[in-house]
Amino acid sequence: MNLQDILFALSRAVGPSGAERGAADAAKELLRPYVRSVTRDVMGNLIGIRTAATRGAPCILLDAHLDEVGLIVTGHEEGFLTFTAIGVDPRILPDLEVLVLTDPPLRGVVSCPSQTCTKEPDDAFSMDQLVIDCGLSAEEAQARIPVGTRVVYGTQPFLMGQSTVCGKSLDDRACFAILIRVMELLQDEDLPVDVCVLGSVQEEYTGLGAAVGAYNMMPDEAIVVDVSFADTPDSQEDATKPLGSGPMIGVGPAMNRRMCQSLIDLAKEGEIPYTVEILPGYTGTNADDVQMARDGIPVVCVSLPLRYMHTPMETVDLADMERCAQLIAAYIRSRKEG
């Protein structure tokens, strides 16, 4: 499968924070051909292992989270569903198509009680003014959709232009697709290090998946691959990077300086376009949890530019994804020298 096909398959899978099984199952089948073993731990993390050519080699952890933002049903209101959110801005929700994860799933739309629809156009709706309409009676809704049911965006991925993909859950499925591509690039090579591919859970809510996964795998160093903000017409130039500009290499006090410099040098040597992302404090990614596992793990972030984060229409560039994969694969190969 090419990167687009992998990304489409992962985007279509459902896996909100704390209920990632659908996404993990899809990721497991896509990763399986490129690793020696692939399992899930007690937290639900997906763990793929590829061992080095020699015993006792250092271990590099490659992390990308599998969960997506979503909603949780909190109650019923005359056939409509009330809900709360994980990582979702209520301003984008009115009239949005959603998928309610019953068995089988039900399609629905986010609506608002009629008495609140007289608001002025510039006024935003708060979460408690919004409900989900699945076209059910009060009795049907209570019988079929229990409190605690998860809800995700109902959109499907599509190609926009020649190399831009738009869809739900590209944060962070696009980055797990990058890790699959890394392992594909390395599949016929003798590796100088053990590689652990971690498809972590609960990044959007707690970060516990990465914390537990890194603790259990005991890597010597880690590369956390996540999305970061790409430019839009209203964005601040110093806060975003252009879509299509290649991997964003994190630099900051929490990032290991040797690893950062090595990635920059490799990008230059390989003529891989890249940008530097300044991370002056907490990164807002799994790197914050991975680096504190056990007695500390050297970590660096490689980020993928993404537009419209946490919306149903997140947007990435396939060329950026390929460049990220090429850079990470080059870093793994470079460990032959130390």
C-alpha positions as CSV (number, residue, x, y, z in Angstrom):
1,M,0.0,0.0,0.0
2,N,1.2,3.5,-0.7
3,L,1.1,6.3,1.9
4,Q,-2.3,7.6,0.7
5,D,-3.9,4.2,1.0
6,I,-2.4,3.7,4.5
7,L,-3.6,7.1,5.6
8,F,-7.1,6.6,4.3
9,A,-7.4,3.2,6.0
10,L,-6.2,4.7,9.4
11,S,-8.4,7.8,9.0
12,R,-11.5,5.7,8.4
13,A,-10.9,3.6,11.5
14,V,-12.6,4.7,14.7
15,G,-10.7,5.1,18.0
16,P,-11.5,8.0,20.3
17,S,-9.4,8.4,23.5
18,G,-9.9,5.4,25.8
19,A,-11.7,3.3,23.1
20,E,-9.0,2.9,20.4
21,R,-9.6,-0.8,19.5
22,G,-10.8,-0.1,16.0
23,A,-7.9,2.1,15.2
24,A,-5.4,-0.3,16.8
25,D,-6.8,-3.3,14.9
26,A,-6.4,-1.4,11.6
27,A,-2.9,-0.2,12.5
28,K,-1.9,-3.7,13.6
29,E,-2.6,-5.2,10.2
30,L,-0.8,-2.4,8.4
31,L,2.3,-2.6,10.5
32,R,2.5,-6.4,10.8
33,P,4.5,-7.1,7.5
34,Y,7.4,-4.9,8.7
35,V,8.0,-6.0,12.3
36,R,9.0,-9.3,14.0
37,S,6.1,-9.1,16.5
38,V,3.1,-6.9,17.1
39,T,1.1,-7.0,20.3
40,R,-1.1,-4.9,22.6
41,D,-0.4,-4.2,26.2
42,V,-2.7,-3.8,29.2
43,M,-3.3,-0.1,28.4
44,G,-4.3,-1.0,24.8
45,N,-1.1,0.4,23.2
46,L,0.0,-1.2,20.0
47,I,3.6,-2.4,20.1
48,G,5.6,-3.5,17.1
49,I,9.2,-4.8,17.5
50,R,11.9,-5.1,15.0
51,T,15.3,-6.4,16.4
52,A,18.8,-5.4,15.4
53,A,21.2,-7.6,13.5
54,T,23.2,-8.1,16.7
55,R,22.1,-8.9,20.2
56,G,22.3,-6.2,22.9
57,A,21.9,-3.3,20.5
58,P,20.4,0.0,21.8
59,C,16.6,0.4,21.4
60,I,14.9,3.4,19.7
61,L,11.2,4.0,20.5
62,L,9.1,5.5,17.7
63,D,5.8,6.8,19.0
64,A,2.7,8.1,17.3
65,H,-0.7,8.1,19.1
66,L,-3.7,6.2,17.7
67,D,-6.5,8.0,19.5
68,E,-8.7,10.7,18.1
69,V,-10.7,13.5,19.6
70,G,-14.4,12.9,20.1
71,L,-17.5,13.1,22.3
72,I,-19.1,11.1,25.1
73,V,-22.9,10.8,25.5
74,T,-23.9,12.1,29.0
75,G,-27.7,11.8,28.8
76,H,-30.9,11.9,26.9
77,E,-33.3,14.7,26.2
78,E,-36.6,13.8,24.4
79,G,-34.7,11.6,21.9
80,F,-31.7,13.9,21.6
81,L,-28.3,13.1,23.1
82,T,-26.4,15.4,25.4
83,F,-22.7,15.0,25.5
84,T,-19.3,16.3,26.6
85,A,-16.2,16.5,24.6
86,I,-12.6,15.3,24.5
87,G,-10.4,17.7,22.6
88,V,-13.3,19.2,20.5
89,D,-14.0,23.0,20.2
90,P,-17.8,23.4,20.5
91,R,-17.7,26.2,17.9
92,I,-17.3,23.7,15.1
93,L,-20.0,21.4,16.1
94,P,-23.4,22.8,15.0
95,D,-24.8,20.9,12.0
96,L,-21.8,18.5,12.0
97,E,-22.2,14.9,10.9
98,V,-21.1,12.4,13.6
99,L,-20.9,8.6,14.1
100,V,-22.3,7.3,17.4
101,L,-20.4,4.1,18.3
102,T,-23.2,1.7,19.2
103,D,-23.2,-1.8,17.7
104,P,-23.9,-1.2,14.8
105,P,-22.9,2.5,14.7
106,L,-25.5,5.1,14.2
107,R,-25.2,8.2,12.1
108,G,-26.3,11.5,13.6
109,V,-26.0,15.3,13.4
110,V,-25.1,17.8,16.0
111,S,-28.1,20.2,16.5
112,C,-29.2,22.8,19.0
113,P,-32.5,23.2,20.8
114,S,-34.8,25.6,18.9
115,Q,-34.9,28.2,21.7
116,T,-31.1,28.8,21.3
117,C,-31.1,29.1,17.5
118,T,-32.0,32.7,17.7
119,K,-28.5,33.7,18.8
120,E,-26.7,36.3,16.8
121,P,-24.4,34.9,14.1
122,D,-21.2,36.0,15.9
123,D,-22.2,34.3,19.1
124,A,-20.7,30.8,19.8
125,F,-22.7,28.0,21.2
126,S,-21.6,26.4,24.5
127,M,-21.4,22.7,24.8
128,D,-24.5,22.5,27.0
129,Q,-26.6,24.1,24.3
130,L,-25.8,21.4,21.7
131,V,-27.3,17.9,21.3
132,I,-27.0,15.0,18.9
133,D,-30.0,14.0,16.7
134,C,-30.0,10.4,15.5
135,G,-33.5,10.4,14.3
136,L,-34.8,8.3,17.2
137,S,-37.7,8.6,19.6
138,A,-37.0,9.1,23.3
139,E,-37.6,5.4,24.0
140,E,-35.4,4.3,21.1
141,A,-32.6,6.6,22.0
142,Q,-32.5,5.4,25.7
143,A,-32.7,1.8,24.6
144,R,-30.0,1.9,21.9
145,I,-27.6,4.6,23.1
146,P,-26.5,4.2,26.8
147,V,-24.8,7.0,28.6
148,G,-21.0,6.7,28.1
149,T,-21.3,5.8,24.4
150,R,-18.4,7.4,22.4
151,V,-19.0,9.6,19.3
152,V,-16.5,10.5,16.5
153,Y,-16.7,12.7,13.5
154,G,-18.6,11.1,10.6
155,T,-16.4,12.4,7.7
156,Q,-14.4,10.3,5.3
157,P,-10.9,11.2,4.0
158,F,-10.4,12.5,0.5
159,L,-7.6,13.8,-1.7
160,M,-7.6,17.5,-2.2
161,G,-5.4,18.7,-5.1
162,Q,-2.4,16.5,-6.0
163,S,-0.9,15.6,-2.6
164,T,-3.1,17.0,0.1
165,V,-5.3,14.7,2.2
166,C,-8.2,16.0,4.2
167,G,-10.1,14.0,6.8
168,K,-10.7,13.2,10.4
169,S,-8.1,11.8,12.9
170,L,-5.1,12.7,10.9
171,D,-3.9,13.9,14.3
172,D,-2.2,11.5,14.8
173,R,-3.0,8.7,12.4
174,A,-0.9,10.5,9.7
175,C,2.1,10.1,11.9
176,F,1.5,6.4,12.6
177,A,1.3,6.1,8.8
178,I,4.7,7.7,8.7
179,L,6.1,5.1,11.2
180,I,4.7,2.3,9.0
181,R,6.5,3.9,6.0
182,V,9.7,4.1,8.1
183,M,9.6,0.4,8.8
184,E,8.9,-0.3,5.1
185,L,11.9,1.7,4.1
186,L,14.1,-0.4,6.5
187,Q,12.5,-3.8,5.8
188,D,15.3,-5.3,3.8
189,E,18.2,-3.8,5.9
190,D,20.1,-5.1,8.9
191,L,19.3,-2.6,11.6
192,P,21.9,-1.2,13.9
193,V,19.4,-0.8,16.7
194,D,16.2,-2.5,18.0
195,V,13.2,-0.5,16.9
196,C,10.0,-0.4,19.0
197,V,7.0,1.2,17.2
198,L,4.5,2.4,19.7
199,G,0.9,3.2,18.7
200,S,0.0,4.8,21.9
201,V,-3.5,5.4,23.4
202,Q,-5.1,8.3,25.3
203,E,-2.8,11.1,24.2
204,E,-5.7,13.4,23.7
205,Y,-6.9,12.9,27.3
206,T,-4.2,11.8,29.7
207,G,-0.9,10.8,28.0
208,L,-1.0,7.5,30.0
209,G,-0.5,5.3,27.0
210,A,2.9,6.7,26.1
211,A,4.0,6.9,29.7
212,V,3.2,3.2,30.3
213,G,4.5,2.1,26.9
214,A,7.8,3.9,27.4
215,Y,8.2,2.5,30.9
216,N,7.6,-1.1,29.7
217,M,9.8,-0.9,26.6
218,M,12.8,0.8,28.3
219,P,14.2,2.4,25.2
220,D,17.6,4.1,25.1
221,E,16.1,7.1,23.2
222,A,12.8,8.0,21.6
223,I,11.4,9.9,18.6
224,V,7.9,11.2,19.2
225,V,6.1,11.9,15.9
226,D,3.0,14.1,16.2
227,V,1.3,16.9,14.2
228,S,1.9,20.6,14.7
229,F,0.3,23.7,13.2
230,A,0.6,24.5,9.5
231,D,0.0,27.9,8.2
232,T,-3.4,29.4,7.3
233,P,-4.2,33.0,6.1
234,D,-4.8,34.2,9.6
235,S,-2.0,32.4,11.4
236,Q,1.1,34.1,12.9
237,E,4.2,33.5,10.8
238,D,6.4,32.5,13.8
239,A,3.8,30.1,15.2
240,T,3.2,27.9,12.2
241,K,5.1,26.3,9.3
242,P,4.0,26.1,5.6
243,L,2.2,23.0,4.5
244,G,4.7,21.2,2.2
245,S,7.8,22.5,4.0
246,G,8.8,19.0,5.3
247,P,9.3,17.7,8.9
248,M,9.4,20.1,11.8
249,I,12.4,19.2,14.1
250,G,11.7,20.2,17.7
251,V,14.3,22.3,19.5
252,G,14.0,23.3,23.1
253,P,15.0,22.5,26.7
254,A,13.1,19.2,26.8
255,M,14.6,18.0,23.5
256,N,17.8,16.1,23.5
257,R,20.4,18.3,21.8
258,R,22.4,15.5,20.2
259,M,19.3,13.9,18.6
260,C,18.1,17.3,17.4
261,Q,21.4,18.2,15.8
262,S,21.7,14.7,14.2
263,L,18.3,15.1,12.6
264,I,19.2,18.5,11.3
265,D,22.5,17.3,9.9
266,L,20.8,14.2,8.3
267,A,18.2,16.4,6.7
268,K,20.9,18.6,5.2
269,E,22.9,15.7,4.0
270,G,19.9,14.0,2.4
271,E,18.6,17.2,0.9
272,I,15.3,16.7,2.8
273,P,13.4,20.0,3.3
274,Y,12.8,20.7,7.0
275,T,12.0,23.5,9.4
276,V,12.9,24.0,13.1
277,E,10.1,24.2,15.6
278,I,10.9,26.0,18.8
279,L,9.5,24.2,21.8
280,P,10.3,26.4,24.8
281,G,8.4,24.4,27.4
282,Y,6.1,21.5,27.5
283,T,5.5,20.2,24.0
284,G,1.9,19.2,24.3
285,T,2.8,15.8,22.9
286,N,3.7,12.3,24.2
287,A,7.3,13.5,24.5
288,D,6.4,15.1,27.8
289,D,5.5,11.7,29.2
290,V,8.0,9.5,27.4
291,Q,11.0,11.5,28.7
292,M,10.1,11.0,32.3
293,A,9.7,7.2,32.1
294,R,11.9,5.3,34.5
295,D,15.1,7.3,35.0
296,G,14.6,9.5,32.0
297,I,14.7,8.9,28.2
298,P,16.4,11.2,25.7
299,V,13.6,12.3,23.3
300,V,13.1,14.5,20.3
301,C,9.9,15.6,18.5
302,V,9.5,15.3,14.7
303,S,6.3,17.0,13.8
304,L,4.1,16.9,10.7
305,P,2.5,20.2,9.6
306,L,-1.3,20.0,9.8
307,R,-4.1,22.5,9.2
308,Y,-7.4,22.6,11.1
309,M,-6.3,20.6,14.1
310,H,-9.0,18.7,16.0
311,T,-11.6,19.4,13.3
312,P,-13.3,16.8,11.0
313,M,-11.2,18.2,8.1
314,E,-7.6,18.1,9.3
315,T,-5.3,18.5,6.3
316,V,-1.8,17.2,5.6
317,D,0.6,16.9,2.7
318,L,1.7,13.4,1.6
319,A,5.0,14.8,0.5
320,D,5.6,16.0,4.1
321,M,4.8,12.6,5.3
322,E,7.3,10.9,3.0
323,R,10.0,13.4,4.0
324,C,9.4,12.7,7.7
325,A,9.7,9.0,7.0
326,Q,12.9,9.4,5.0
327,L,14.4,11.5,7.8
328,I,13.5,9.1,10.6
329,A,14.8,6.1,8.6
330,A,18.1,8.0,8.0
331,Y,18.4,8.6,11.7
332,I,18.0,4.9,12.5
333,R,20.6,4.0,9.9
334,S,23.0,6.6,11.3
335,R,23.1,4.8,14.7
336,K,25.7,2.4,13.1
337,E,28.2,5.1,14.1
338,G,27.3,5.2,17.8
